Amino acid sequence: MFNRRARTSKGQLARYQRVNNDSNTPRVARVYYIGFKISELPLISSGYYNCNAVVLFGDKLAALSHYSKRYQKDINGYVEEMVMEMKKKGEDNLVAVIIGGDEEHFSKNAVVLRELGIPITNLYCDNYPEKCAVPVGDAEAKDLVVIPTTREVFMMTHKTRRFFNLSPYS
């Protein structure tokens, strides 16, 4: 398991819960599988099993993806597209957080970001097996909340309800 995570506080958990509870309102941008979204609003996506997420932070906007290599032939084309779209919106000083289930996809995302010169400031991968209905070891389904204004990334696991702060530089 690749994992760099910071301690979490009750305040961070409260922000995660507040955004998660607002997930069906216009105050939150929901990212559906398969795809990515760029927004100044908090971003939320649920059900990352063997899927991978790339979070990009600019000065004002953030981007969140939800992809699986199973349904994406060019699994890393979306990372380049996300970076290009963020730069079109005037976001040049980008940093990334990568979250993964599938280790091969996760590693390819890291390579693409490094080739594009985007610093990876935090990461998490639990090696969720691609063809396994029941996760092994620490692998389990994950939900993500990204808050652009505070540059925070929070992850909650489904089964054990573990809460992680994966924010840049945390």
Secondary structure as UniProt FT lines:
FT   STRAND          2..3
FT   HELIX           10..21
FT   TURN            22..24
FT   TURN            26..27
FT   STRAND          29..30
FT   STRAND          35..39
FT   STRAND          43..48
FT   STRAND          52..57
FT   STRAND          62..67
FT   HELIX           69..71
FT   TURN            75..76
FT   HELIX           77..88
FT   TURN            89..90
FT   STRAND          95..100
FT   HELIX           103..115
FT   TURN            116..117
FT   STRAND          120..125
FT   TURN            130..131
FT   TURN            137..138
FT   STRAND          142..147
FT   TURN            148..151
FT   STRAND          152..157
FT   STRAND          163..165
FT   TURN            168..169
//
